[in-house]
Each structure stands twice: as structure tokens, then as C-alpha cells.
Amino acid sequence: MNLKRWFVVACLTLTLVAEFLLFRAQQTRDAARTELFSAQVVLHSAQVELADLKNSNAGLQAAEISRLRTLNQIITNQLLEARSSLAELKTEYEQTADHLVTARRALKLQQQHIQEVEMEKSKVVVAGVAVIQQNRCNENLRQIDLAKQEWALDRNRSQDAIPANRDLLPYLKNGILPTCPGGGIYMINSVSEFPVCSLPGHGLTAQMR
Ligand SMILES: [Zn+2]
């Protein structure tokens, strides 16, 4: 075998090795490509999942926000209704309080009127009692005066004579010297004078004799 043939064989062998190495490199590249593709697929699906998750989360958040808004609106409405009711109650209370004040004033006026009427009645009663006592006292004094005149006639006494109480008893009703119903003290005096009572307003006048 000459050198030229050895060279050809060597070149063929090198070519085969190179072909083989190229084939392996292509295989490795294809495998890498496949792996890359798989990785890209996984990445894509992960991205899709992430987007879904984001969307889903956003949806949930939106729903929660919507629910909270609705709840807030309901609570706000209830609060407004409660405020309105409270305002109505306050007005009603104020009106009732005004009525109560008016009623109390009316009651007070009524009580004052009743007191005035009672005072007037008691004044009238006192005045009536005073008049009755005055009339009775004057009647007593008239009886005593008559008794004095009879005593002076019977005993032939002068007009200046002053009888003792016991002197007059026979000429008085039931033999008793009457007393003033108002608590006044009597002074018999002389025959010519009127008997008098110590109370003001009690006493005989010439017309009564
Ligand atoms: Zn009297």
C-alpha cells in the first residue's frame, strides 16, 4: 500500500469520525432544542396559570369589593333611617315636653285660682262668723240693758246706780249672765249707760235700745 492510499484511507477515516461527531452534535442540539421547547411549553403554561391566577384573584377582589360596597350602602341607608327616626323622636319629645310645660302652667294657674277661691271663701266665712258673733253679742248686751232697767225699777234705783252681776241674774234668761261669743269682756256700767263689750264693733247704739 502506497502513501497515497494510506492518505486516502486516513482522510476517509477522518471524514467518518467527523461525520459521526457531527451526527452526535446534531443529536445533542436536537435534544437541547427539544428540552428548550419543553421548557418553553412549561413556561408558557406557567405564565397562563399565573395570568389565570391573577385574573381569578382580581375577580375575587372585585367581588369582595362589590360585596363590601353593597354592605356599606346598606349600613349607610340604615344609619340614615336611624338618624331620621332619631330626629322624629327628638321632635316628638320636644313637642311632648312643650305640652307638658303648658299643662303644668295650666295646672299651676288652676291651683292658684282654687287657692284664691278658698281664701275668699274662708274670708267670707270669717266675716260671716264675725257678723253672727257681733249680732249675738249685741243681743246679749240688749238683754243685760233690759235687765238693768228692770232691776232699777224693781229696786227703785237711780240712773247712776251700777248693779252687780248677781243683781241682774233674776232678770236674765235661765238666770245666767250671757257672755260674748267672740270672747269679749262685758262692763255692766250704770243704769243710764249702755253695757259694753271689749271687742271692737261689738256694742249697742241708741236705735237698738
Ligand atoms: Zn262682744
Residues whose N, C-alpha, C, O or C-beta is under 5 A from the ligand:
A	BS01	ZN	C137 C180 G184 C197 L199 H202
